[in-house]
Amino acid sequence: MIRKTGLCLIPLLILAAWTTLAGLAHHAPAFSAAEALAAPGQPAAATDTRTGHDSPRDPAAAAGKVWRVAYIEGGPYTDYQQILAGTVRGLARLGIIPDGNVPVPQNSESTREMWQWLADHASGGRLQFIADGYYSADWNPDRRTANRDALLKRLREKGDVDMVFAFGTWAGLDMANDQHKVPTFSMSVTDAVGAGIVKSVQDSGFDHVHAQLEPGRYERQLAVFHDVFHFKRLGVPFDDRPEGRASIAMPVIEKSARELGFTIVPCPTRLDVPDLDLAFDNLRQCVETLSTTSDAIYLTTNTGMQGKRMVELLQPVIRAGIPTFSQSGPEETKLGVLLSLAQASFDDVGMFEAEAVSRVLSGAKPREVSQVFEGPLGLAINLRMAMLIGWNPPFEILAAVDEIHQQIRNAEQ
């Protein structure tokens, strides 16, 4: 069972001065809880990573050009849907495309229907969404290889793609290389630096590559979770392939464990697989096991985390009375995970991506556009789950919470 602790961290959080995520890139290794919840409130301005100043735009270099866009992903995932939708809404607000109100499927995590809608309804401005430029591996490694090879060949030889949206770690790794020169935006990646998609926070490493980064986000999550519950053993489910470790920022988790003094209880399995039922079953088995071997569970980003089945997934932690933390964010807190760091909306994330695209349309190289997204962060809590596991949050915690959810929602609500 969880311990009900009297905490001194929340008054510090309330009084703490806000710091910038850009500063976190140079921060000391360990994060206090006050530092962990401190964050600014708006995206960073796009700057030249080599000079530190806004890159000069050259509208003449791209005047009148319609950019043809292709899309590639590892497989269906709800965050890809939401970030794609937020991005195209941002593009519409900037006047780059005529219509960004793409419908998000309610009974599927696929982006295929969304891309077809964009090809039919959102082309005609500065961007054309290529109907046959959609590549999803459906979490099949063989299909991933085929898609990568086909798209790279198309970029080099056919010349009918001017920009690539690469969603997730698989796609980012496959497109962020020197085998082509087409502007590529790596989106919805947990840790693009740790995964090897980009060289560093300050420099993507390739003139044609840009990724969105939130330095320090996962250190903050773990620092807050540990300060609240002082767990000794943290359960971590993850896909046991190299890309799976990269996609959950495992090196960051391991570093935080050393600095904060807890032990990781790993549950390696297969989660990013074509069969979503299998992904869920594997994750559920991990949660069942970790509920009896850990003091707390860090629910990482993976395809087993399925909104419509979250109640079923969380039954073992309710029986065991242990706390959970969502790596993905507060959307999963709404669905029953106990805690997460609140974060910018998908529209804010999408506008950051849209503004990066806009700068490239105006003549900047992707490498010259800042990769640092500085979103507001705060604590999100599900009080219904707190009650179910027998935890009574101290007033000091509730006073510092930005998002309070009093029910466990179904993903369709």
Backbone torsions as a table, in degrees:
resi	resn	phi	psi	omega
1	MET	NA	154.5	-179.0
2	ILE	-76.6	155.7	178.5
3	ARG	-92.4	140.5	177.0
4	LYS	-96.4	102.6	-171.7
5	THR	-104.8	145.8	169.9
6	GLY	-84.6	119.4	-168.3
7	LEU	-109.2	141.9	174.7
8	CYS	-101.5	-2.3	-173.1
9	LEU	-73.3	-32.7	-172.0
10	ILE	-67.9	-42.9	174.2
11	PRO	-55.7	-36.6	176.8
12	LEU	-64.6	-37.2	180.0
13	LEU	-65.5	-41.0	-177.4
14	ILE	-65.1	-35.9	-175.5
15	LEU	-92.8	-9.1	-173.2
16	ALA	-65.3	141.8	174.1
17	ALA	-78.1	146.0	180.0
18	TRP	-74.1	138.1	175.2
19	THR	-115.7	170.2	-178.9
20	THR	-101.3	148.7	176.6
21	LEU	-65.9	-31.2	178.1
22	ALA	-61.2	-39.5	176.3
23	GLY	-63.1	-31.3	-179.3
24	LEU	-62.8	-24.9	179.3
25	ALA	-61.6	-23.1	-179.0
26	HIS	-115.7	16.1	-173.4
27	HIS	-76.4	158.1	172.2
28	ALA	-59.8	153.4	-171.4
29	PRO	-58.9	-44.9	-174.9
30	ALA	-85.8	144.9	179.4
31	PHE	-113.4	128.1	168.5
32	SER	-78.7	166.3	179.6
33	ALA	-64.9	-36.6	179.7
34	ALA	-63.5	-42.7	177.0
35	GLU	-66.6	-33.3	-174.9
36	ALA	-66.5	-31.6	179.9
37	LEU	-97.7	-3.4	178.8
38	ALA	-78.8	135.2	179.5
39	ALA	-166.3	157.0	178.5
40	PRO	-80.8	-175.7	-172.8
41	GLY	-118.4	8.6	-179.0
42	GLN	-154.3	157.9	-179.9
43	PRO	-63.4	152.0	178.9
44	ALA	-74.2	150.6	174.3
45	ALA	-69.7	147.4	177.9
46	ALA	-72.7	129.1	-178.0
47	THR	-134.1	159.8	173.7
48	ASP	-73.3	121.1	-175.7
49	THR	-67.2	-15.9	-178.1
50	ARG	-96.9	-26.3	-179.6
51	THR	-108.5	-21.1	-176.0
52	GLY	81.9	3.5	-179.6
53	HIS	-116.2	161.2	177.5
54	ASP	-56.6	132.3	177.7
55	SER	-70.1	137.6	176.6
56	PRO	-65.2	133.4	177.6
57	ARG	-86.6	149.2	-179.9
58	ASP	-128.9	77.6	-176.9
59	PRO	-57.1	-31.1	-177.3
60	ALA	-64.8	-28.8	-177.0
61	ALA	-66.7	-25.9	-176.6
62	ALA	-125.9	13.2	-174.9
63	ALA	-60.9	129.8	174.8
64	GLY	80.6	-6.1	-177.4
65	LYS	-79.0	135.2	170.8
66	VAL	-99.5	120.2	-175.6
67	TRP	-90.3	126.5	-178.9
68	ARG	-93.1	125.7	-169.4
69	VAL	-112.6	134.1	172.1
70	ALA	-112.1	161.0	-176.4
71	TYR	-130.3	137.0	176.4
72	ILE	-140.8	141.0	179.8
73	GLU	-147.0	162.8	174.9
74	GLY	-74.3	-34.6	-179.3
75	GLY	172.7	178.3	-176.9
76	PRO	-62.1	138.3	176.7
77	TYR	-161.9	134.9	-172.9
78	THR	-62.0	-35.0	178.7
79	ASP	-64.2	-32.8	177.3
80	TYR	-63.5	-41.7	177.1
81	GLN	-57.9	-50.3	-173.0
82	GLN	-69.6	-38.9	-179.7
83	ILE	-73.6	-36.5	173.8
84	LEU	-61.5	-45.2	179.3
85	ALA	-62.5	-43.4	178.4
86	GLY	-64.0	-36.4	179.9
87	THR	-66.5	-45.7	-177.4
88	VAL	-72.4	-29.5	172.4
89	ARG	-64.1	-39.8	176.4
90	GLY	-64.6	-41.2	177.6
91	LEU	-61.6	-38.1	178.2
92	ALA	-67.6	-41.0	179.6
93	ARG	-64.2	-30.5	177.8
94	LEU	-82.5	-2.7	178.9
95	GLY	79.4	16.2	-177.1
96	ILE	-83.4	-34.1	175.9
97	ILE	-126.8	156.4	-174.8
98	PRO	-77.1	-25.6	-173.9
99	ASP	-150.1	119.7	179.7
100	GLY	-113.0	12.1	-176.2
101	ASN	-86.4	58.2	-177.5
102	VAL	-71.1	131.1	176.8
103	PRO	-69.4	137.5	176.2
104	VAL	-98.9	122.6	-178.8
105	PRO	-56.2	138.7	-177.8
106	GLN	-90.5	-26.3	-174.7
107	ASN	-116.0	23.7	-177.4
108	SER	-155.8	152.0	174.8
109	GLU	-100.7	9.8	-177.5
110	SER	-77.7	147.6	172.9
111	THR	-102.3	0.9	-175.0
112	ARG	-59.9	-47.9	-179.7
113	GLU	-64.6	-35.8	178.0
114	MET	-63.3	-43.0	-179.1
115	TRP	-65.5	-39.9	178.2
116	GLN	-63.2	-39.9	177.6
117	TRP	-61.9	-43.6	179.4
118	LEU	-62.6	-41.3	178.0
119	ALA	-61.5	-36.1	-176.8
120	ASP	-83.4	-31.4	-168.8
121	HIS	-120.4	-22.1	-171.5
122	ALA	-108.4	-5.0	175.4
123	SER	-78.3	162.4	178.7
124	GLY	117.6	-11.0	173.8
125	GLY	-100.0	-128.8	178.3
126	ARG	-81.3	-17.4	-178.8
127	LEU	-119.1	144.7	170.7
128	GLN	-120.9	119.1	178.1
129	PHE	-84.8	114.0	-171.7
130	ILE	-74.7	121.9	-176.7
131	ALA	-59.6	-40.0	-179.9
132	ASP	-97.1	19.9	179.1
133	GLY	-103.5	28.6	-179.0
134	TYR	-107.4	125.6	-177.8
135	TYR	-130.9	114.0	174.0
136	SER	-126.1	131.1	179.0
137	ALA	-84.7	-7.9	-176.8
138	ASP	51.3	35.1	178.5
139	TRP	60.9	28.0	177.1
140	ASN	-103.9	115.6	-176.4
141	PRO	-57.7	-38.0	179.3
142	ASP	-66.7	-40.9	178.2
143	ARG	-68.4	-33.7	175.8
144	ARG	-57.7	-47.9	179.9
145	THR	-61.2	-43.3	-179.9
146	ALA	-64.2	-43.3	179.1
147	ASN	-63.7	-44.7	179.1
148	ARG	-58.3	-49.9	-177.6
149	ASP	-63.8	-40.5	-178.6
150	ALA	-66.4	-43.5	-178.1
151	LEU	-71.1	-41.2	177.9
152	LEU	-61.4	-41.8	177.3
153	LYS	-62.7	-41.2	179.0
154	ARG	-63.3	-41.6	-180.0
155	LEU	-64.1	-39.9	-176.3
156	ARG	-79.4	-38.2	-167.8
157	GLU	-107.5	-41.4	-174.3
158	LYS	-82.6	-36.9	175.3
159	GLY	70.1	25.3	-179.2
160	ASP	-107.2	16.0	176.5
161	VAL	-126.4	127.4	-178.3
162	ASP	-107.7	-11.4	-176.6
163	MET	-158.6	145.9	180.0
164	VAL	-126.2	130.8	168.0
165	PHE	-97.7	114.8	-178.1
166	ALA	-111.9	110.3	-174.7
167	PHE	-101.1	124.5	175.8
168	GLY	91.5	171.5	-174.8
169	THR	-66.3	-44.7	179.6
170	TRP	-55.5	-52.9	-176.2
171	ALA	-65.6	-39.5	178.7
172	GLY	-60.6	-45.9	178.3
173	LEU	-63.3	-36.5	-176.2
174	ASP	-74.9	-25.1	-175.0
175	MET	-107.0	-19.3	-178.6
176	ALA	-89.4	80.9	-177.3
177	ASN	-155.4	-179.8	-177.9
178	ASP	-95.5	17.5	-179.8
179	GLN	-87.2	0.3	176.1
180	HIS	-159.8	173.9	-178.2
181	LYS	-128.4	14.9	-176.1
182	VAL	-80.3	129.8	178.6
183	PRO	-49.9	126.2	-174.4
184	THR	-128.1	129.5	178.5
185	PHE	-110.6	111.7	177.8
186	SER	-86.3	118.0	-174.0
187	MET	-123.1	156.9	174.7
188	SER	53.5	53.4	177.0
189	VAL	-118.2	133.0	-178.0
190	THR	-63.8	-47.6	-176.1
191	ASP	-146.8	86.7	-175.4
192	ALA	-67.1	-29.6	177.6
193	VAL	-73.3	-51.4	-179.6
194	GLY	-61.0	-32.6	179.6
195	ALA	-75.7	-16.4	-178.0
196	GLY	88.6	14.4	178.4
197	ILE	-74.2	-43.2	176.7
198	VAL	-123.7	159.5	-174.6
199	LYS	-71.0	-44.4	-177.3
200	SER	-161.2	175.7	176.6
201	VAL	-60.6	-39.1	-175.4
202	GLN	-83.8	-21.3	-170.9
203	ASP	-145.5	122.9	-179.9
204	SER	-70.0	-24.3	-179.5
205	GLY	94.9	-15.8	177.8
206	PHE	-135.0	138.2	-179.8
207	ASP	-59.0	-29.2	-172.8
208	HIS	-97.8	8.0	-173.6
209	VAL	-118.2	138.6	174.5
210	HIS	-139.0	139.7	175.8
211	ALA	-134.3	151.6	174.6
212	GLN	-90.1	129.4	-177.3
213	LEU	-128.6	144.3	172.3
214	GLU	-125.2	84.1	-175.8
215	PRO	-57.8	133.4	174.1
216	GLY	84.5	-2.5	-173.8
217	ARG	-60.8	-45.0	-173.5
218	TYR	-79.0	-29.8	169.3
219	GLU	-60.0	-41.7	178.8
220	ARG	-61.6	-47.1	-179.0
221	GLN	-55.2	-50.5	-175.2
222	LEU	-69.2	-34.6	177.7
223	ALA	-64.6	-43.4	179.2
224	VAL	-65.2	-48.3	-178.2
225	PHE	-58.5	-43.5	-178.6
226	HIS	-69.6	-38.7	179.9
227	ASP	-66.4	-30.4	180.0
228	VAL	-76.5	-42.3	-170.4
229	PHE	-115.4	-10.6	176.2
230	HIS	51.2	40.6	-179.3
231	PHE	-68.5	151.9	176.4
232	LYS	-101.1	-27.5	-176.9
233	ARG	-130.7	116.4	-177.2
234	LEU	-107.8	118.3	177.0
235	GLY	-77.0	133.0	-177.8
236	VAL	-134.6	104.9	172.6
237	PRO	-82.3	143.1	179.7
238	PHE	-161.5	157.1	173.8
239	ASP	-72.5	129.8	-168.1
240	ASP	-86.9	24.3	173.4
241	ARG	-104.8	161.4	-177.4
242	PRO	-53.3	-42.3	179.3
243	GLU	-65.7	-31.6	178.1
244	GLY	-66.6	-42.1	176.0
245	ARG	-63.4	-42.1	-179.7
246	ALA	-65.8	-38.5	-173.7
247	SER	-69.8	-17.4	177.0
248	ILE	-108.2	8.6	-179.1
249	ALA	59.5	46.9	-178.2
250	MET	-56.8	-39.0	176.6
251	PRO	-59.0	-34.4	177.5
252	VAL	-67.3	-42.6	179.1
253	ILE	-62.1	-44.0	-179.6
254	GLU	-64.9	-39.6	178.2
255	LYS	-64.8	-43.6	178.9
256	SER	-63.7	-37.3	178.8
257	ALA	-61.0	-42.4	179.0
258	ARG	-64.9	-43.1	-174.5
259	GLU	-75.0	-34.2	-176.9
260	LEU	-94.4	-12.8	173.6
261	GLY	84.0	33.1	173.6
262	PHE	-118.4	164.2	180.0
263	THR	-103.6	135.4	175.0
264	ILE	-82.7	129.1	171.5
265	VAL	-103.4	98.7	-173.3
266	PRO	-79.7	148.1	170.0
267	CYS	-130.9	83.9	178.6
268	PRO	-75.7	135.0	179.7
269	THR	-156.2	-166.7	175.4
270	ARG	-110.8	116.9	-175.6
271	LEU	-119.3	-37.5	180.0
272	ASP	-91.9	79.7	-174.6
273	VAL	-129.5	158.9	-178.6
274	PRO	-61.3	-34.5	-177.2
275	ASP	-85.7	104.0	-177.2
276	LEU	-66.1	-30.7	175.7
277	ASP	-64.2	-40.6	177.8
278	LEU	-65.4	-41.9	178.0
279	ALA	-58.7	-45.0	179.9
280	PHE	-65.1	-45.0	-179.3
281	ASP	-61.2	-40.8	178.7
282	ASN	-65.0	-42.0	178.4
283	LEU	-66.2	-42.1	179.8
284	ARG	-60.0	-41.1	177.5
285	GLN	-62.9	-38.9	176.5
286	CYS	-62.6	-46.6	-178.9
287	VAL	-62.4	-39.8	177.6
288	GLU	-59.7	-46.7	-179.1
289	THR	-68.0	-47.1	-176.6
290	LEU	-66.1	-25.7	179.3
291	SER	-65.4	-20.7	179.9
292	THR	-106.3	-8.1	-176.4
293	THR	-118.2	-3.3	-174.5
294	SER	-128.1	161.1	173.9
295	ASP	-89.2	-21.0	-177.6
296	ALA	-160.6	159.8	-179.0
297	ILE	-128.0	131.9	175.4
298	TYR	-99.9	104.3	-176.7
299	LEU	-82.0	106.2	-171.6
300	THR	-82.7	169.5	179.8
301	THR	-75.9	118.0	178.5
302	ASN	-165.5	168.2	-174.8
303	THR	-77.6	-8.2	173.3
304	GLY	-73.8	-19.8	178.3
305	MET	-79.3	93.0	-174.4
306	GLN	-115.8	120.1	-170.5
307	GLY	-54.5	-40.1	-176.3
308	LYS	-73.0	-10.0	-177.2
309	ARG	-120.7	14.3	-175.1
310	MET	-65.2	-37.8	-179.8
311	VAL	-60.0	-43.7	177.7
312	GLU	-63.1	-41.9	-178.5
313	LEU	-61.4	-35.8	-171.5
314	LEU	-88.1	-2.6	-178.8
315	GLN	-57.7	-42.1	179.7
316	PRO	-62.0	-36.8	-179.3
317	VAL	-73.0	-29.6	175.3
318	ILE	-65.9	-45.1	179.3
319	ARG	-63.3	-38.4	-177.9
320	ALA	-82.0	-19.4	-179.4
321	GLY	69.3	41.6	-179.9
322	ILE	-117.7	152.7	-176.1
323	PRO	-81.5	153.6	177.3
324	THR	-127.4	153.8	178.7
325	PHE	-136.4	132.1	179.7
326	SER	-90.7	123.1	173.9
327	GLN	-70.3	-34.8	-174.7
328	SER	-66.7	-45.1	179.8
329	GLY	144.2	-172.1	-171.1
330	PRO	-68.5	-17.4	175.8
331	GLU	-59.2	-35.0	178.0
332	GLU	-78.4	-24.0	173.2
333	THR	-66.2	-37.8	175.2
334	LYS	-58.5	-31.7	-174.9
335	LEU	-90.5	1.7	172.3
336	GLY	126.7	-15.0	175.4
337	VAL	-64.6	138.8	-170.6
338	LEU	-62.1	-51.0	-172.5
339	LEU	-135.8	156.3	166.4
340	SER	-161.3	171.1	168.7
341	LEU	-86.9	124.6	172.3
342	ALA	-60.9	154.6	-176.2
343	GLN	-147.6	174.7	177.5
344	ALA	-59.7	153.3	178.6
345	SER	-68.8	163.5	175.8
346	PHE	-62.0	-29.0	176.6
347	ASP	-66.8	-37.4	177.2
348	ASP	-66.3	-43.9	176.8
349	VAL	-61.3	-44.9	-179.9
350	GLY	-63.2	-38.0	178.5
351	MET	-66.3	-36.8	175.1
352	PHE	-58.2	-46.4	179.2
353	GLU	-65.3	-41.5	-179.2
354	ALA	-62.9	-40.1	179.2
355	GLU	-67.7	-35.4	175.6
356	ALA	-64.2	-43.3	176.2
357	VAL	-60.3	-43.3	-178.7
358	SER	-59.0	-41.2	-179.9
359	ARG	-65.6	-36.7	178.0
360	VAL	-69.0	-39.0	175.7
361	LEU	-60.2	-28.3	-177.9
362	SER	-90.2	3.1	173.1
363	GLY	117.9	-9.2	178.6
364	ALA	-75.6	151.5	170.9
365	LYS	-80.8	145.1	177.1
366	PRO	-51.7	-36.8	-179.2
367	ARG	-63.7	-25.0	-177.1
368	GLU	-83.4	-9.9	-176.2
369	VAL	-93.9	132.8	-179.2
370	SER	-54.9	138.3	178.3
371	GLN	-96.7	-5.9	-172.1
372	VAL	-88.3	116.2	174.3
373	PHE	-98.6	120.5	-177.9
374	GLU	-107.2	88.5	-179.7
375	GLY	-95.8	154.1	177.2
376	PRO	-70.0	138.6	-179.7
377	LEU	-125.3	144.0	175.5
378	GLY	-159.9	-179.1	-176.2
379	LEU	-91.2	139.6	173.3
380	ALA	-119.3	139.7	-175.4
381	ILE	-139.3	144.7	173.3
382	ASN	-108.2	107.5	-175.8
383	LEU	-70.3	-29.6	177.2
384	ARG	-63.9	-43.7	177.4
385	MET	-65.8	-38.3	176.7
386	ALA	-56.6	-44.0	179.1
387	MET	-64.2	-42.8	-176.1
388	LEU	-65.3	-31.3	179.4
389	ILE	-95.5	2.1	174.5
390	GLY	81.3	28.4	178.8
391	TRP	-109.7	128.5	177.3
392	ASN	-105.3	99.6	-175.5
393	PRO	-60.9	130.7	175.8
394	PRO	-59.4	153.3	-179.4
395	PHE	-56.6	-36.4	-177.2
396	GLU	-61.0	-33.5	177.9
397	ILE	-71.6	-46.9	-178.6
398	LEU	-61.0	-32.7	-179.4
399	ALA	-68.1	-23.3	-177.4
400	ALA	-100.5	-1.9	-176.4
401	VAL	-78.4	137.6	176.6
402	ASP	-91.6	-33.0	-178.5
403	GLU	-128.1	121.2	176.6
404	ILE	-116.8	125.0	177.0
405	HIS	-115.3	123.9	-173.7
406	GLN	-99.2	-4.9	177.8
407	GLN	-132.6	165.9	173.1
408	ILE	-102.0	109.8	-175.4
409	ARG	-82.7	151.2	165.1
410	ASN	-82.7	145.0	-176.8
411	ALA	-60.0	-22.1	-178.2
412	GLU	-84.9	-8.0	-178.1
413	GLN	-84.7	NA	NA
